[in-house]
Amino acid sequence: MQKEGMQMAKDYQAALEDLRTGKVEELVITPDEFMAFQPVFYNYEYKNQLVGAAHRGGEIHYRMKESGDRGSQD
């Protein structure tokens, strides 16, 4: 149960897996989440299959790479 003013930690590993397996098309990371997300992403086995794009306000939107994406290993 959450206490007022406290948020439960987000399971970034599960969120990355949902993105990789197609359960979601995009994963949005806010500036407030980035410091907790970054070490999980850095150690994620499939990080090279993902691409992130910076948006206004400091959000990063991650999605699966497509064959035409720059930096793709295809």
mmCIF file of the N, C-alpha and C atoms, coordinates in Angstrom:
data_MODEL
# 
_entry.id   MODEL 
# 
loop_
_atom_site.group_PDB 
_atom_site.id 
_atom_site.type_symbol 
_atom_site.label_atom_id 
_atom_site.label_alt_id 
_atom_site.label_comp_id 
_atom_site.label_asym_id 
_atom_site.label_entity_id 
_atom_site.label_seq_id 
_atom_site.pdbx_PDB_ins_code 
_atom_site.Cartn_x 
_atom_site.Cartn_y 
_atom_site.Cartn_z 
_atom_site.occupancy 
_atom_site.B_iso_or_equiv 
_atom_site.pdbx_formal_charge 
_atom_site.auth_seq_id 
_atom_site.auth_comp_id 
_atom_site.auth_asym_id 
_atom_site.auth_atom_id 
_atom_site.pdbx_PDB_model_num 
ATOM 1   N N  . MET A 1 1  ? 0.845  -1.181 0.000   1.00 0.00 ? 1  MET A N  1 
ATOM 2   C CA . MET A 1 1  ? 0.000  0.000  0.000   1.00 0.00 ? 1  MET A CA 1 
ATOM 3   C C  . MET A 1 1  ? 0.890  1.244  0.000   1.00 0.00 ? 1  MET A C  1 
ATOM 4   N N  . GLN A 1 2  ? 0.550  2.214  -0.822  1.00 0.00 ? 2  GLN A N  1 
ATOM 5   C CA . GLN A 1 2  ? 1.339  3.440  -0.895  1.00 0.00 ? 2  GLN A CA 1 
ATOM 6   C C  . GLN A 1 2  ? 0.911  4.410  0.182   1.00 0.00 ? 2  GLN A C  1 
ATOM 7   N N  . LYS A 1 3  ? 1.890  5.075  0.751   1.00 0.00 ? 3  LYS A N  1 
ATOM 8   C CA . LYS A 1 3  ? 1.589  6.155  1.674   1.00 0.00 ? 3  LYS A CA 1 
ATOM 9   C C  . LYS A 1 3  ? 1.501  7.445  0.885   1.00 0.00 ? 3  LYS A C  1 
ATOM 10  N N  . GLU A 1 4  ? 0.719  8.385  1.380   1.00 0.00 ? 4  GLU A N  1 
ATOM 11  C CA . GLU A 1 4  ? 0.568  9.661  0.699   1.00 0.00 ? 4  GLU A CA 1 
ATOM 12  C C  . GLU A 1 4  ? 1.931  10.324 0.529   1.00 0.00 ? 4  GLU A C  1 
ATOM 13  N N  . GLY A 1 5  ? 2.205  10.789 -0.694  1.00 0.00 ? 5  GLY A N  1 
ATOM 14  C CA . GLY A 1 5  ? 3.456  11.476 -0.968  1.00 0.00 ? 5  GLY A CA 1 
ATOM 15  C C  . GLY A 1 5  ? 4.603  10.546 -1.326  1.00 0.00 ? 5  GLY A C  1 
ATOM 16  N N  . MET A 1 6  ? 4.398  9.228  -1.266  1.00 0.00 ? 6  MET A N  1 
ATOM 17  C CA . MET A 1 6  ? 5.445  8.282  -1.617  1.00 0.00 ? 6  MET A CA 1 
ATOM 18  C C  . MET A 1 6  ? 5.009  7.486  -2.840  1.00 0.00 ? 6  MET A C  1 
ATOM 19  N N  . GLN A 1 7  ? 5.956  7.241  -3.742  1.00 0.00 ? 7  GLN A N  1 
ATOM 20  C CA . GLN A 1 7  ? 5.666  6.427  -4.908  1.00 0.00 ? 7  GLN A CA 1 
ATOM 21  C C  . GLN A 1 7  ? 6.441  5.124  -4.793  1.00 0.00 ? 7  GLN A C  1 
ATOM 22  N N  . MET A 1 8  ? 5.828  4.049  -5.239  1.00 0.00 ? 8  MET A N  1 
ATOM 23  C CA . MET A 1 8  ? 6.536  2.784  -5.286  1.00 0.00 ? 8  MET A CA 1 
ATOM 24  C C  . MET A 1 8  ? 7.526  2.832  -6.442  1.00 0.00 ? 8  MET A C  1 
ATOM 25  N N  . ALA A 1 9  ? 8.657  2.180  -6.284  1.00 0.00 ? 9  ALA A N  1 
ATOM 26  C CA . ALA A 1 9  ? 9.673  2.150  -7.327  1.00 0.00 ? 9  ALA A CA 1 
ATOM 27  C C  . ALA A 1 9  ? 9.126  1.418  -8.549  1.00 0.00 ? 9  ALA A C  1 
ATOM 28  N N  . LYS A 1 10 ? 9.377  1.980  -9.704  1.00 0.00 ? 10 LYS A N  1 
ATOM 29  C CA . LYS A 1 10 ? 8.942  1.397  -10.960 1.00 0.00 ? 10 LYS A CA 1 
ATOM 30  C C  . LYS A 1 10 ? 9.875  0.253  -11.327 1.00 0.00 ? 10 LYS A C  1 
ATOM 31  N N  . ASP A 1 11 ? 9.337  -0.821 -11.857 1.00 0.00 ? 11 ASP A N  1 
ATOM 32  C CA . ASP A 1 11 ? 10.136 -1.968 -12.279 1.00 0.00 ? 11 ASP A CA 1 
ATOM 33  C C  . ASP A 1 11 ? 10.593 -1.724 -13.713 1.00 0.00 ? 11 ASP A C  1 
ATOM 34  N N  . TYR A 1 12 ? 11.754 -1.089 -13.850 1.00 0.00 ? 12 TYR A N  1 
ATOM 35  C CA . TYR A 1 12 ? 12.256 -0.732 -15.176 1.00 0.00 ? 12 TYR A CA 1 
ATOM 36  C C  . TYR A 1 12 ? 12.666 -1.954 -15.985 1.00 0.00 ? 12 TYR A C  1 
ATOM 37  N N  . GLN A 1 13 ? 13.139 -3.001 -15.325 1.00 0.00 ? 13 GLN A N  1 
ATOM 38  C CA . GLN A 1 13 ? 13.495 -4.235 -16.040 1.00 0.00 ? 13 GLN A CA 1 
ATOM 39  C C  . GLN A 1 13 ? 12.256 -4.809 -16.737 1.00 0.00 ? 13 GLN A C  1 
ATOM 40  N N  . ALA A 1 14 ? 11.149 -4.858 -16.008 1.00 0.00 ? 14 ALA A N  1 
ATOM 41  C CA . ALA A 1 14 ? 9.894  -5.362 -16.585 1.00 0.00 ? 14 ALA A CA 1 
ATOM 42  C C  . ALA A 1 14 ? 9.403  -4.434 -17.688 1.00 0.00 ? 14 ALA A C  1 
ATOM 43  N N  . ALA A 1 15 ? 9.564  -3.130 -17.504 1.00 0.00 ? 15 ALA A N  1 
ATOM 44  C CA . ALA A 1 15 ? 9.130  -2.173 -18.526 1.00 0.00 ? 15 ALA A CA 1 
ATOM 45  C C  . ALA A 1 15 ? 9.948  -2.340 -19.807 1.00 0.00 ? 15 ALA A C  1 
ATOM 46  N N  . LEU A 1 16 ? 11.249 -2.573 -19.678 1.00 0.00 ? 16 LEU A N  1 
ATOM 47  C CA . LEU A 1 16 ? 12.096 -2.810 -20.843 1.00 0.00 ? 16 LEU A CA 1 
ATOM 48  C C  . LEU A 1 16 ? 11.714 -4.106 -21.552 1.00 0.00 ? 16 LEU A C  1 
ATOM 49  N N  . GLU A 1 17 ? 11.412 -5.134 -20.787 1.00 0.00 ? 17 GLU A N  1 
ATOM 50  C CA . GLU A 1 17 ? 10.974 -6.401 -21.378 1.00 0.00 ? 17 GLU A CA 1 
ATOM 51  C C  . GLU A 1 17 ? 9.641  -6.237 -22.107 1.00 0.00 ? 17 GLU A C  1 
ATOM 52  N N  . ASP A 1 18 ? 8.726  -5.466 -21.525 1.00 0.00 ? 18 ASP A N  1 
ATOM 53  C CA . ASP A 1 18 ? 7.447  -5.202 -22.192 1.00 0.00 ? 18 ASP A CA 1 
ATOM 54  C C  . ASP A 1 18 ? 7.667  -4.496 -23.518 1.00 0.00 ? 18 ASP A C  1 
ATOM 55  N N  . LEU A 1 19 ? 8.622  -3.594 -23.565 1.00 0.00 ? 19 LEU A N  1 
ATOM 56  C CA . LEU A 1 19 ? 8.944  -2.898 -24.809 1.00 0.00 ? 19 LEU A CA 1 
ATOM 57  C C  . LEU A 1 19 ? 9.546  -3.868 -25.814 1.00 0.00 ? 19 LEU A C  1 
ATOM 58  N N  . ARG A 1 20 ? 10.508 -4.653 -25.385 1.00 0.00 ? 20 ARG A N  1 
ATOM 59  C CA . ARG A 1 20 ? 11.192 -5.589 -26.290 1.00 0.00 ? 20 ARG A CA 1 
ATOM 60  C C  . ARG A 1 20 ? 10.249 -6.641 -26.851 1.00 0.00 ? 20 ARG A C  1 
ATOM 61  N N  . THR A 1 21 ? 9.322  -7.115 -26.028 1.00 0.00 ? 21 THR A N  1 
ATOM 62  C CA . THR A 1 21 ? 8.426  -8.183 -26.462 1.00 0.00 ? 21 THR A CA 1 
ATOM 63  C C  . THR A 1 21 ? 7.174  -7.674 -27.172 1.00 0.00 ? 21 THR A C  1 
ATOM 64  N N  . GLY A 1 22 ? 7.038  -6.348 -27.279 1.00 0.00 ? 22 GLY A N  1 
ATOM 65  C CA . GLY A 1 22 ? 5.919  -5.786 -28.022 1.00 0.00 ? 22 GLY A CA 1 
ATOM 66  C C  . GLY A 1 22 ? 4.661  -5.552 -27.211 1.00 0.00 ? 22 GLY A C  1 
ATOM 67  N N  . LYS A 1 23 ? 4.712  -5.753 -25.900 1.00 0.00 ? 23 LYS A N  1 
ATOM 68  C CA . LYS A 1 23 ? 3.528  -5.471 -25.075 1.00 0.00 ? 23 LYS A CA 1 
ATOM 69  C C  . LYS A 1 23 ? 3.205  -3.983 -25.074 1.00 0.00 ? 23 LYS A C  1 
ATOM 70  N N  . VAL A 1 24 ? 4.248  -3.157 -25.205 1.00 0.00 ? 24 VAL A N  1 
ATOM 71  C CA . VAL A 1 24 ? 4.079  -1.710 -25.349 1.00 0.00 ? 24 VAL A CA 1 
ATOM 72  C C  . VAL A 1 24 ? 4.941  -1.255 -26.519 1.00 0.00 ? 24 VAL A C  1 
ATOM 73  N N  . GLU A 1 25 ? 4.566  -0.168 -27.151 1.00 0.00 ? 25 GLU A N  1 
ATOM 74  C CA . GLU A 1 25 ? 5.325  0.344  -28.291 1.00 0.00 ? 25 GLU A CA 1 
ATOM 75  C C  . GLU A 1 25 ? 6.356  1.382  -27.889 1.00 0.00 ? 25 GLU A C  1 
ATOM 76  N N  . GLU A 1 26 ? 6.185  1.979  -26.719 1.00 0.00 ? 26 GLU A N  1 
ATOM 77  C CA . GLU A 1 26 ? 7.058  3.062  -26.288 1.00 0.00 ? 26 GLU A CA 1 
ATOM 78  C C  . GLU A 1 26 ? 7.171  3.075  -24.774 1.00 0.00 ? 26 GLU A C  1 
ATOM 79  N N  . LEU A 1 27 ? 8.361  3.417  -24.296 1.00 0.00 ? 27 LEU A N  1 
ATOM 80  C CA . LEU A 1 27 ? 8.614  3.582  -22.873 1.00 0.00 ? 27 LEU A CA 1 
ATOM 81  C C  . LEU A 1 27 ? 9.099  5.006  -22.671 1.00 0.00 ? 27 LEU A C  1 
ATOM 82  N N  . VAL A 1 28 ? 8.382  5.771  -21.861 1.00 0.00 ? 28 VAL A N  1 
ATOM 83  C CA . VAL A 1 28 ? 8.729  7.168  -21.615 1.00 0.00 ? 28 VAL A CA 1 
ATOM 84  C C  . VAL A 1 28 ? 9.364  7.280  -20.235 1.00 0.00 ? 28 VAL A C  1 
ATOM 85  N N  . ILE A 1 29 ? 10.564 7.859  -20.204 1.00 0.00 ? 29 ILE A N  1 
ATOM 86  C CA . ILE A 1 29 ? 11.295 8.080  -18.961 1.00 0.00 ? 29 ILE A CA 1 
ATOM 87  C C  . ILE A 1 29 ? 11.364 9.580  -18.716 1.00 0.00 ? 29 ILE A C  1 
ATOM 88  N N  . THR A 1 30 ? 10.922 10.002 -17.547 1.00 0.00 ? 30 THR A N  1 
ATOM 89  C CA . THR A 1 30 ? 10.943 11.423 -17.195 1.00 0.00 ? 30 THR A CA 1 
ATOM 90  C C  . THR A 1 30 ? 12.289 11.769 -16.559 1.00 0.00 ? 30 THR A C  1 
ATOM 91  N N  . PRO A 1 31 ? 12.610 13.060 -16.486 1.00 0.00 ? 31 PRO A N  1 
ATOM 92  C CA . PRO A 1 31 ? 13.856 13.453 -15.824 1.00 0.00 ? 31 PRO A CA 1 
ATOM 93  C C  . PRO A 1 31 ? 13.946 12.942 -14.381 1.00 0.00 ? 31 PRO A C  1 
ATOM 94  N N  . ASP A 1 32 ? 12.838 12.921 -13.663 1.00 0.00 ? 32 ASP A N  1 
ATOM 95  C CA . ASP A 1 32 ? 12.832 12.433 -12.286 1.00 0.00 ? 32 ASP A CA 1 
ATOM 96  C C  . ASP A 1 32 ? 13.141 10.942 -12.191 1.00 0.00 ? 32 ASP A C  1 
ATOM 97  N N  . GLU A 1 33 ? 12.827 10.185 -13.231 1.00 0.00 ? 33 GLU A N  1 
ATOM 98  C CA . GLU A 1 33 ? 13.052 8.745  -13.235 1.00 0.00 ? 33 GLU A CA 1 
ATOM 99  C C  . GLU A 1 33 ? 14.436 8.356  -13.746 1.00 0.00 ? 33 GLU A C  1 
ATOM 100 N N  . PHE A 1 34 ? 15.089 9.263  -14.465 1.00 0.00 ? 34 PHE A N  1 
ATOM 101 C CA . PHE A 1 34 ? 16.284 8.884  -15.214 1.00 0.00 ? 34 PHE A CA 1 
ATOM 102 C C  . PHE A 1 34 ? 17.381 8.272  -14.357 1.00 0.00 ? 34 PHE A C  1 
ATOM 103 N N  . MET A 1 35 ? 17.670 8.825  -13.202 1.00 0.00 ? 35 MET A N  1 
ATOM 104 C CA . MET A 1 35 ? 18.778 8.314  -12.383 1.00 0.00 ? 35 MET A CA 1 
ATOM 105 C C  . MET A 1 35 ? 18.514 6.885  -11.893 1.00 0.00 ? 35 MET A C  1 
ATOM 106 N N  . ALA A 1 36 ? 17.276 6.531  -11.652 1.00 0.00 ? 36 ALA A N  1 
ATOM 107 C CA . ALA A 1 36 ? 16.934 5.164  -11.261 1.00 0.00 ? 36 ALA A CA 1 
ATOM 108 C C  . ALA A 1 36 ? 16.908 4.239  -12.475 1.00 0.00 ? 36 ALA A C  1 
ATOM 109 N N  . PHE A 1 37 ? 16.474 4.764  -13.624 1.00 0.00 ? 37 PHE A N  1 
ATOM 110 C CA . PHE A 1 37 ? 16.360 3.972  -14.849 1.00 0.00 ? 37 PHE A CA 1 
ATOM 111 C C  . PHE A 1 37 ? 17.716 3.662  -15.472 1.00 0.00 ? 37 PHE A C  1 
ATOM 112 N N  . GLN A 1 38 ? 18.632 4.607  -15.468 1.00 0.00 ? 38 GLN A N  1 
ATOM 113 C CA . GLN A 1 38 ? 19.890 4.493  -16.214 1.00 0.00 ? 38 GLN A CA 1 
ATOM 114 C C  . GLN A 1 38 ? 20.696 3.241  -15.885 1.00 0.00 ? 38 GLN A C  1 
ATOM 115 N N  . PRO A 1 39 ? 20.922 2.895  -14.609 1.00 0.00 ? 39 PRO A N  1 
ATOM 116 C CA . PRO A 1 39 ? 21.704 1.672  -14.347 1.00 0.00 ? 39 PRO A CA 1 
ATOM 117 C C  . PRO A 1 39 ? 21.009 0.398  -14.832 1.00 0.00 ? 39 PRO A C  1 
ATOM 118 N N  . VAL A 1 40 ? 19.677 0.371  -14.781 1.00 0.00 ? 40 VAL A N  1 
ATOM 119 C CA . VAL A 1 40 ? 18.926 -0.790 -15.273 1.00 0.00 ? 40 VAL A CA 1 
ATOM 120 C C  . VAL A 1 40 ? 19.098 -0.889 -16.781 1.00 0.00 ? 40 VAL A C  1 
ATOM 121 N N  . PHE A 1 41 ? 18.969 0.244  -17.478 1.00 0.00 ? 41 PHE A N  1 
ATOM 122 C CA . PHE A 1 41 ? 19.135 0.254  -18.929 1.00 0.00 ? 41 PHE A CA 1 
ATOM 123 C C  . PHE A 1 41 ? 20.562 -0.136 -19.310 1.00 0.00 ? 41 PHE A C  1 
ATOM 124 N N  . TYR A 1 42 ? 21.542 0.396  -18.615 1.00 0.00 ? 42 TYR A N  1 
ATOM 125 C CA . TYR A 1 42 ? 22.958 0.122  -18.917 1.00 0.00 ? 42 TYR A CA 1 
ATOM 126 C C  . TYR A 1 42 ? 23.253 -1.375 -18.844 1.00 0.00 ? 42 TYR A C  1 
ATOM 127 N N  . ASN A 1 43 ? 22.632 -2.064 -17.907 1.00 0.00 ? 43 ASN A N  1 
ATOM 128 C CA . ASN A 1 43 ? 22.870 -3.500 -17.727 1.00 0.00 ? 43 ASN A CA 1 
ATOM 129 C C  . ASN A 1 43 ? 21.883 -4.384 -18.477 1.00 0.00 ? 43 ASN A C  1 
ATOM 130 N N  . TYR A 1 44 ? 20.963 -3.785 -19.230 1.00 0.00 ? 44 TYR A N  1 
ATOM 131 C CA . TYR A 1 44 ? 19.933 -4.548 -19.936 1.00 0.00 ? 44 TYR A CA 1 
ATOM 132 C C  . TYR A 1 44 ? 20.549 -5.263 -21.140 1.00 0.00 ? 44 TYR A C  1 
ATOM 133 N N  . GLU A 1 45 ? 20.351 -6.553 -21.205 1.00 0.00 ? 45 GLU A N  1 
ATOM 134 C CA . GLU A 1 45 ? 20.966 -7.395 -22.238 1.00 0.00 ? 45 GLU A CA 1 
ATOM 135 C C  . GLU A 1 45 ? 20.612 -6.966 -23.665 1.00 0.00 ? 45 GLU A C  1 
ATOM 136 N N  . TYR A 1 46 ? 19.424 -6.431 -23.873 1.00 0.00 ? 46 TYR A N  1 
ATOM 137 C CA . TYR A 1 46 ? 18.950 -6.106 -25.217 1.00 0.00 ? 46 TYR A CA 1 
ATOM 138 C C  . TYR A 1 46 ? 18.947 -4.609 -25.500 1.00 0.00 ? 46 TYR A C  1 
ATOM 139 N N  . LYS A 1 47 ? 19.727 -3.822 -24.760 1.00 0.00 ? 47 LYS A N  1 
ATOM 140 C CA . LYS A 1 47 ? 19.695 -2.363 -24.925 1.00 0.00 ? 47 LYS A CA 1 
ATOM 141 C C  . LYS A 1 47 ? 20.066 -1.930 -26.346 1.00 0.00 ? 47 LYS A C  1 
ATOM 142 N N  . ASN A 1 48 ? 20.872 -2.721 -27.053 1.00 0.00 ? 48 ASN A N  1 
ATOM 143 C CA . ASN A 1 48 ? 21.265 -2.354 -28.415 1.00 0.00 ? 48 ASN A CA 1 
ATOM 144 C C  . ASN A 1 48 ? 20.116 -2.488 -29.408 1.00 0.00 ? 48 ASN A C  1 
ATOM 145 N N  . GLN A 1 49 ? 19.029 -3.102 -28.999 1.00 0.00 ? 49 GLN A N  1 
ATOM 146 C CA . GLN A 1 49 ? 17.855 -3.224 -29.858 1.00 0.00 ? 49 GLN A CA 1 
ATOM 147 C C  . GLN A 1 49 ? 16.878 -2.069 -29.660 1.00 0.00 ? 49 GLN A C  1 
ATOM 148 N N  . LEU A 1 50 ? 17.212 -1.162 -28.740 1.00 0.00 ? 50 LEU A N  1 
ATOM 149 C CA . LEU A 1 50 ? 16.328 -0.042 -28.419 1.00 0.00 ? 50 LEU A CA 1 
ATOM 150 C C  . LEU A 1 50 ? 16.961 1.272  -28.844 1.00 0.00 ? 50 LEU A C  1 
ATOM 151 N N  . VAL A 1 51 ? 16.119 2.238  -29.121 1.00 0.00 ? 51 VAL A N  1 
ATOM 152 C CA . VAL A 1 51 ? 16.584 3.585  -29.443 1.00 0.00 ? 51 VAL A CA 1 
ATOM 153 C C  . VAL A 1 51 ? 15.777 4.567  -28.611 1.00 0.00 ? 51 VAL A C  1 
ATOM 154 N N  . GLY A 1 52 ? 16.474 5.565  -28.078 1.00 0.00 ? 52 GLY A N  1 
ATOM 155 C CA . GLY A 1 52 ? 15.816 6.593  -27.284 1.00 0.00 ? 52 GLY A CA 1 
ATOM 156 C C  . GLY A 1 52 ? 15.898 7.931  -27.982 1.00 0.00 ? 52 GLY A C  1 
ATOM 157 N N  . ALA A 1 53 ? 14.846 8.713  -27.879 1.00 0.00 ? 53 ALA A N  1 
ATOM 158 C CA . ALA A 1 53 ? 14.811 10.048 -28.476 1.00 0.00 ? 53 ALA A CA 1 
ATOM 159 C C  . ALA A 1 53 ? 14.418 11.048 -27.400 1.00 0.00 ? 53 ALA A C  1 
ATOM 160 N N  . ALA A 1 54 ? 15.213 12.111 -27.280 1.00 0.00 ? 54 ALA A N  1 
ATOM 161 C CA . ALA A 1 54 ? 14.940 13.158 -26.299 1.00 0.00 ? 54 ALA A CA 1 
ATOM 162 C C  . ALA A 1 54 ? 13.795 14.044 -26.777 1.00 0.00 ? 54 ALA A C  1 
ATOM 163 N N  . HIS A 1 55 ? 12.957 14.431 -25.847 1.00 0.00 ? 55 HIS A N  1 
ATOM 164 C CA . HIS A 1 55 ? 11.823 15.307 -26.135 1.00 0.00 ? 55 HIS A CA 1 
ATOM 165 C C  . HIS A 1 55 ? 11.864 16.508 -25.202 1.00 0.00 ? 55 HIS A C  1 
ATOM 166 N N  . ARG A 1 56 ? 11.059 17.496 -25.508 1.00 0.00 ? 56 ARG A N  1 
ATOM 167 C CA . ARG A 1 56 ? 10.978 18.688 -24.659 1.00 0.00 ? 56 ARG A CA 1 
ATOM 168 C C  . ARG A 1 56 ? 10.625 18.308 -23.234 1.00 0.00 ? 56 ARG A C  1 
ATOM 169 N N  . GLY A 1 57 ? 11.197 19.037 -22.314 1.00 0.00 ? 57 GLY A N  1 
ATOM 170 C CA . GLY A 1 57 ? 10.920 18.778 -20.915 1.00 0.00 ? 57 GLY A CA 1 
ATOM 171 C C  . GLY A 1 57 ? 11.825 17.708 -20.328 1.00 0.00 ? 57 GLY A C  1 
ATOM 172 N N  . GLY A 1 58 ? 12.748 17.180 -21.139 1.00 0.00 ? 58 GLY A N  1 
ATOM 173 C CA . GLY A 1 58 ? 13.703 16.204 -20.640 1.00 0.00 ? 58 GLY A CA 1 
ATOM 174 C C  . GLY A 1 58 ? 13.247 14.760 -20.690 1.00 0.00 ? 58 GLY A C  1 
ATOM 175 N N  . GLU A 1 59 ? 12.079 14.494 -21.260 1.00 0.00 ? 59 GLU A N  1 
ATOM 176 C CA . GLU A 1 59 ? 11.625 13.111 -21.382 1.00 0.00 ? 59 GLU A CA 1 
ATOM 177 C C  . GLU A 1 59 ? 12.436 12.390 -22.456 1.00 0.00 ? 59 GLU A C  1 
ATOM 178 N N  . ILE A 1 60 ? 12.667 11.100 -22.234 1.00 0.00 ? 60 ILE A N  1 
ATOM 179 C CA . ILE A 1 60 ? 13.280 10.249 -23.249 1.00 0.00 ? 60 ILE A CA 1 
ATOM 180 C C  . ILE A 1 60 ? 12.263 9.172  -23.597 1.00 0.00 ? 60 ILE A C  1 
ATOM 181 N N  . HIS A 1 61 ? 11.989 9.035  -24.889 1.00 0.00 ? 61 HIS A N  1 
ATOM 182 C CA . HIS A 1 61 ? 11.034 8.056  -25.385 1.00 0.00 ? 61 HIS A CA 1 
ATOM 183 C C  . HIS A 1 61 ? 11.824 6.928  -26.037 1.00 0.00 ? 61 HIS A C  1 
ATOM 184 N N  . TYR A 1 62 ? 11.718 5.733  -25.474 1.00 0.00 ? 62 TYR A N  1 
ATOM 185 C CA . TYR A 1 62 ? 12.414 4.553  -26.000 1.00 0.00 ? 62 TYR A CA 1 
ATOM 186 C C  . TYR A 1 62 ? 11.449 3.715  -26.817 1.00 0.00 ? 62 TYR A C  1 
ATOM 187 N N  . ARG A 1 63 ? 11.974 3.143  -27.903 1.00 0.00 ? 63 ARG A N  1 
ATOM 188 C CA . ARG A 1 63 ? 11.212 2.222  -28.741 1.00 0.00 ? 63 ARG A CA 1 
ATOM 189 C C  . ARG A 1 63 ? 12.187 1.218  -29.333 1.00 0.00 ? 63 ARG A C  1 
ATOM 190 N N  . MET A 1 64 ? 11.662 0.185  -29.959 1.00 0.00 ? 64 MET A N  1 
ATOM 191 C CA . MET A 1 64 ? 12.504 -0.804 -30.619 1.00 0.00 ? 64 MET A CA 1 
ATOM 192 C C  . MET A 1 64 ? 13.105 -0.195 -31.887 1.00 0.00 ? 64 MET A C  1 
ATOM 193 N N  . LYS A 1 65 ? 14.342 -0.550 -32.191 1.00 0.00 ? 65 LYS A N  1 
ATOM 194 C CA . LYS A 1 65 ? 14.968 -0.089 -33.428 1.00 0.00 ? 65 LYS A CA 1 
ATOM 195 C C  . LYS A 1 65 ? 14.282 -0.737 -34.621 1.00 0.00 ? 65 LYS A C  1 
ATOM 196 N N  . GLU A 1 66 ? 14.274 0.010  -35.703 1.00 0.00 ? 66 GLU A N  1 
ATOM 197 C CA . GLU A 1 66 ? 13.798 -0.518 -36.978 1.00 0.00 ? 66 GLU A CA 1 
ATOM 198 C C  . GLU A 1 66 ? 14.991 -0.575 -37.912 1.00 0.00 ? 66 GLU A C  1 
ATOM 199 N N  . SER A 1 67 ? 14.886 -1.290 -38.996 1.00 0.00 ? 67 SER A N  1 
ATOM 200 C CA . SER A 1 67 ? 16.033 -1.508 -39.878 1.00 0.00 ? 67 SER A CA 1 
ATOM 201 C C  . SER A 1 67 ? 16.636 -0.209 -40.420 1.00 0.00 ? 67 SER A C  1 
ATOM 202 N N  . GLY A 1 68 ? 15.846 0.852  -40.539 1.00 0.00 ? 68 GLY A N  1 
ATOM 203 C CA . GLY A 1 68 ? 16.351 2.111  -41.090 1.00 0.00 ? 68 GLY A CA 1 
ATOM 204 C C  . GLY A 1 68 ? 16.928 3.074  -40.052 1.00 0.00 ? 68 GLY A C  1 
ATOM 205 N N  . ASP A 1 69 ? 16.862 2.712  -38.774 1.00 0.00 ? 69 ASP A N  1 
ATOM 206 C CA . ASP A 1 69 ? 17.356 3.588  -37.716 1.00 0.00 ? 69 ASP A CA 1 
ATOM 207 C C  . ASP A 1 69 ? 18.868 3.723  -37.786 1.00 0.00 ? 69 ASP A C  1 
ATOM 208 N N  . ARG A 1 70 ? 19.367 4.949  -37.555 1.00 0.00 ? 70 ARG A N  1 
ATOM 209 C CA . ARG A 1 70 ? 20.820 5.150  -37.471 1.00 0.00 ? 70 ARG A CA 1 
ATOM 210 C C  . ARG A 1 70 ? 21.363 4.347  -36.301 1.00 0.00 ? 70 ARG A C  1 
ATOM 211 N N  . GLY A 1 71 ? 22.523 3.763  -36.499 1.00 0.00 ? 71 GLY A N  1 
ATOM 212 C CA . GLY A 1 71 ? 23.144 2.994  -35.443 1.00 0.00 ? 71 GLY A CA 1 
ATOM 213 C C  . GLY A 1 71 ? 22.651 1.570  -35.367 1.00 0.00 ? 71 GLY A C  1 
ATOM 214 N N  . SER A 1 72 ? 21.706 1.215  -36.223 1.00 0.00 ? 72 SER A N  1 
ATOM 215 C CA . SER A 1 72 ? 21.198 -0.158 -36.249 1.00 0.00 ? 72 SER A CA 1 
ATOM 216 C C  . SER A 1 72 ? 22.277 -1.105 -36.759 1.00 0.00 ? 72 SER A C  1 
ATOM 217 N N  . GLN A 1 73 ? 22.332 -2.287 -36.212 1.00 0.00 ? 73 GLN A N  1 
ATOM 218 C CA . GLN A 1 73 ? 23.341 -3.262 -36.577 1.00 0.00 ? 73 GLN A CA 1 
ATOM 219 C C  . GLN A 1 73 ? 22.863 -4.184 -37.697 1.00 0.00 ? 73 GLN A C  1 
ATOM 220 N N  . ASP A 1 74 ? 21.817 -3.815 -38.438 1.00 0.00 ? 74 ASP A N  1 
ATOM 221 C CA . ASP A 1 74 ? 21.280 -4.672 -39.514 1.00 0.00 ? 74 ASP A CA 1 
ATOM 222 C C  . ASP A 1 74 ? 22.143 -4.651 -40.733 1.00 0.00 ? 74 ASP A C  1 
# 
